[in-house]
Structure formats: structure tokens, C-alpha cells
């Protein structure tokens, strides 16, 4: 649930384009076939129609009971449908393994005074990095 919430707030692909295959209507606007549209997981994942207190970090929102009524494409950090990122399952598995391995031995703390700001590039990333200090967990 923690990984899902992190990806909700900071999806790796913050925006991407798609080409429509048929005429359609979105929010009252006619979208002709072969139009390029832009989808933004970053914006959708913060939309108040789908997410209560959208700017708050709350992994519990991915508990099965809370996630059950949410529209399918309210959450799409790796895209969706036939063009979903081919690496999504690997990325999720790798994230869990790395976090579990690190968390067994260390606590990471952001360097005091460092401001974390997102930078929208090809992928979403921290503008000035994430300088951290490692603190070994006593066992």
C-alpha cells in the first residue's frame, strides 16, 4: 500500500500522449478520431473526485475496502490497457525487495534543510535529488 501511495503522488510517467482511434466526447468536448490527447496520472491521482485529501500521504487509501469503489483508471501510474508499461510488474517487485532489504538494516533521513521539489522531465524526479543519511538499525 505504501508503494501504491508513493506512485499515486509521484507516478514515474507524469504525463503521456495517446492517439484516439474513434470519435468521442469527453466532458462535453468532441474529440475526433486520430486526435492526440494528453493523459496525466499526476493530475488524475490528485483529483478530488477520486481521492479524498488528495495531497495527503495515506497508504490506507489502498486497503481493499477503500480501493473497491474507485474507478479503474483513477489510478494508472504505469499507463493502462494494451499499452501499459511492460516493466510495471518488475518495477513493483523490485521496489518491494529493495525497500524491505534496506529497511531491515537502515533508516534513511533526508538531509536537514533540503527542499524536495518535483521536476517534470521525461519522468517525474526530485529537482535537486534526495540527499539522505543512513542510520543503522540496532538489532
Protein Blocks (a to p, Z undefined) as FASTA:
>chain_A
ZZmmmmmmmgfblbdcdddfbdcdeehiacdehiacdddfklmmmgfklmghklbccfkl
mgfklmmmpcfklpcfkogajlbcfklmmmmmmmmmmmmmmmmmpccdddehiacddddd
fbdcdfklpadddddddZZ
